[in-house]
Amino acid sequence: MAAALRTLKKWFSRKDRTGPPVSLGPPPALLERYLQYKRLLAANSAILTIVADLQDKVTGGFLFDMHYVRQACERLGKEVEILVAALIAMSGGRYGGLEEARRQVAQLLTEDLAVGIKLTPAPLTLPLEEVREGMFFGGKAEKLGELTRLGLKAPAGFGVSAYAQKVFFEAAGLEAFIRRTISHSHIRDLESLREGGEAIRERIMAQGLPDELAGEIASRLGQLRADRVAVRSSALQEDSQFSFAGQFESVLNVPHDQVMERYKEVIASQFTPRSLYYCHTSGFSYRELAMGVLIIEMVPARTAGVLYTDDPRGGSEAAIINAVCGLGSLAVGGAVEPDIFRVEGGRIVASNVGEKTRMHVPAPEGGILDRDVPPERQGACLSEEQVLALTALGRTIREHFGVPQDIEWALGPDGSIYLLQARPLRVSRQLRLDYLPPKIKDAQVLLENGIVASRGAAAGPVHLLKDEALQEIPAGAVLVTSRASPEYAVAVNRAVAVVCETGSATSHLATVLREAKVPAVFGAKGALDLLPAGQLVTVDAFYGNVYAGRVEGLLKAPRGGDEVVRQSRAFRVLERALKHITPLHLLDPRADSFRPEACLTYHDITRFAHEKAMEELFQMSAGRVSADGTRTLISHLPLELHLIDLGGGLAPEAADLVQVRPEMLRSRPMLAYWKGVAAVGWKGPKPVDLAGFLSVVMSAATDTNVREKLHEKNFAIITDDYMNLSNRLGFHFATVEAFLETATDSYISFTFYGGGAELTRRMRRVRFLSLVLQHLGFRVVVKEDSITARADGVGPEVLEEKLEILGRLMMVAKQLDMVMLTDEEADRYYQEFISGGYNLERG
Amino acid sequence: MGRILAVDDELDMLALLKMIIEGYSDHQVTATNNPLEALEILGKESFDLILTDLKMPGLDGMELLGLAKQQDPDALVMVITAYGSLESAEEAMAKGAFDFITKPFRKEQILLAIDKAMRWRDLVRQNKEMKERLESK
């Protein structure tokens, strides 16, 4: 005992022998770490903003192009790069695995963005019935292949893949020629683009097909029964088809021996001034200019035409058929007036027999003949029976594909119907601008003015989240929480909507909710009090309100978006790219899976980096800090507090001072904390009972950890918006860290451990502290006699108030464990502290 | 029903514009990704509205606007600008563009803007006719 007392005396009488600081400037290593943190925060915020914007574009019915998608993803990639570099710099090179994860995600994204279609080796040709999606045969061939497999009648034939075109171009050295020609043509001169296109077409026509391809085409032709075929382009991309379609899109009635030439003609027809202009600006690529070609038996049609399974002008349900005599090449284009039939409810409700003066027929030598319609073929060219049969066929196809269809058909010499092509029919709709009112009439508003974190509306019973018991959230509930923790992501699929009292649209949770399409309102102040548990409510995440009961008008509101937009390439690419961006797999920072290797998306990386960066920043005070840059805070209180200012934490006049006074503090969190400390003031150590004192001595003398810590100074690293304060209060060690910046990024974290008294007494103080912290809205984790607590998501003003109370709490808590004889006493102190204006009378 | 010439070097935007406008209104859209060709088309046909992207290689929207106005001082031109380039939109307005719209936009935005332009077009025509009638009296 005597020895222990001697040791204790020695520690207590230890003088700080450190001389005046060598330099008053901030220590470079600490400063660097802090600056990296700020860099990381800026990147974090930029990332979440870009992600929110991208999600909004996908769900909000926007029209956007690939340029937008590429640019946004590029900006995003750069910010993630900055974020990861900052974390690695902060941590002294740890987390190198995160850079690896970032590279992998970036690589996947590059693949998604750079090639809408990645032309990989595929069969050069395939019989129609074997042509499927994803084999680079183009939409027309794929569709006809599917119809054939459905058992519907289409001409026999085969597809030549876009990959075959690549093989042809490569074998003939056409790629280099095309690139050269394009770069030599003048982008501001239409004539030069025309000439360039002409040169490319000539060169293509002059080359022979590679033996392998020519052999396959010949052998497929040999298997066809008809001696004439139709050669048709089958583009990979609808929009390039729409823009670049050449004049030789279809060549009809081709004798077998001319097929190779016609094939080349169709391929060559792509090189129009338009496509050359495009290639000039984007570089020649198979993404835009790769074409499948469809070769099918020629149907020497008696009658042919187009069938719309629906009325393209919208409105009533009707099928519309256009028909001409002979081949279908005259059915569109307006050269002849076709017969028009309108079928509703299984009967023809209107028909108009066109004056069909001309017709196309197959020419004996190949190609088509344009000739007069003979007198015996005047009148309607379809019987009622045929019209109804066509309509029924259309219905079958429409049902199969699920959307209205635009179908090309031909009536063979035997009277049977052949399908030549089917594609989605665009049905125009009346633009409905039935905007929702910001406030629904006759509905009781329970809450308003929230932030829309994820658009939509949903109704369900309120479930108030308490004690983070995520497993207790019932399915179909409207989840109401105090904060927007990313950890709630595990439960989002059980909730129909989420209401948070705090949080912003660019938080991790908002990103996850948008991804899951769960409507959410954040920043809904007072939601936990205003929304009674169990009550049925409707969350209006269009305007940020919550209504009592079910508001049907809201629930029926359109989700935004449009089928045409959803079918566009930019939309599909973005939707695919978002799979590498938005999902969050790293939900729980305490889990073993919270590792760089588990980061599969930019969101994972961002969350991981942010979490670890906060840890790294917190650790700033853990290392032994050299005397460099430290000054002493002198006040009326007998507290020795050393300050390290990394920038903006002290008034300019303190620049050269070794000793500074509280009025020179400029650090926002430090000022708030100090306000609390000064308000309570110094009341001297509590009277200690003998057992308590002995407990301190014994414990201190045997706990080496405590002994080491006793040597540490109380010091605070500060900046204008940051404070990291390591405090020795009596026999305890507390770290108060606070960052006061934006509402999303601001936080206070608090740790408390050690203590001079024996464990049960120490635990009483911990009990007291944790009760107060919980009362203040901190999330508190207690392990034996240590506490970790955190407050965030409420904005810097509220955190400032909490910091002040924390300052008071630290002052009154000094040595409380020595006087807390019973558990009841801890509770009594707690009551007194919170009801006595955050002070203790007996202090 | 009106005739619209849409010019945008981004093929997918061009396709979207055509489909959205024709799908939700009675207007007919002629589309080209090549502003030079647009100029050629303008020389042969007349349009009620020209819808053009501003940033295009070779001949940008601003030039196209100027040339279209040269051909027909009454030409109604709506420019499409990328997000964050408000200055160029203002410049276009100063050079006689009727309106501008910023990419990305919602379909409602573009359709309403077109609607507004078409109504303006009608008013201008009526006004012209009335003036001519008054002057001939």
Interface residues (C-beta under 8 A of the other chain):
Chain A: K57 G60 G61 F62 L63 F64 D65 M66 H67 Y68 I187 R188 D189 L190 L193 E238 D239 S240 F242 S243 P273 R274 Y277 Y278 H280 T281 E288 R426 V427 S428 R429 Q430 L431 L433 D562 V564 V565 S568 R569 A570
Chain B: D8 D9 E10 L11 D12 M13 L14 A15 L16 L17 K18 M19 I20 E22 G23 Y24 S25 A31 T32 N33 N34 L36 E37 L39 E40 P57 G58 L59 A82 Y83 K103 P104 F105 R106 K107 E108 I110 L111 L112
